Amino acid sequence: MDLKSRLDADLKAAMKAGEAVRRDTLRMVIAAIKNRAIEVGGANTVLDDEAVMAVVLNQVKTRTDSAQQYDAADRADLADKERAEIAVLQGYLPQQLSEDETRAAVEKAIADTGASSKADLGKVIKVVMAAHKGQVDGKQVQRLIAEMLS
């Protein structure tokens, strides 16, 4: 079953079970997927799993940023809602790499690209993110690269 079909099936199950947070989150991500399909090629375009995963990752990133802003504004209720939505979405993403696994991936990318200074940061990030789509946090990768290339 492809990722989009899984999202649709899980939406139906959440509706039947009365799970409001899951239902609402899945509705939002499915709408974002439809919008992305329209942007790419029109109303009848079907996105592949990689494109659907990119939309889900974008939704997680958006909610993470929102939760941080709500925390800064002392709106714990809204931040908690965003985190609950993130938890739902993370169930559709590949398992995240640990800090040590991410560090090893960064070291390998630095060796593969021959990076030697912070000027090569973008090149290394591109290699790591392409090799580990959805498995690593971009901010963590950037921090590790900056540490290793300083």
Buried (B, 14 or more C-beta within 10 A) or exposed (E): EEBBEBBBEBBEEBBEEEBEEBBBBBBBBBEBBBEBBEEEEEEEEEBEEEBBBBBBBEBBBBBBEBBEEBBEEEBEEBBEBBBBBBBBBBEBBEEBBEEEBBBEBBBBBBEEBEBEEEEBBEBBBEBBBEEBEBBBBEEBBBEBBEEBBE
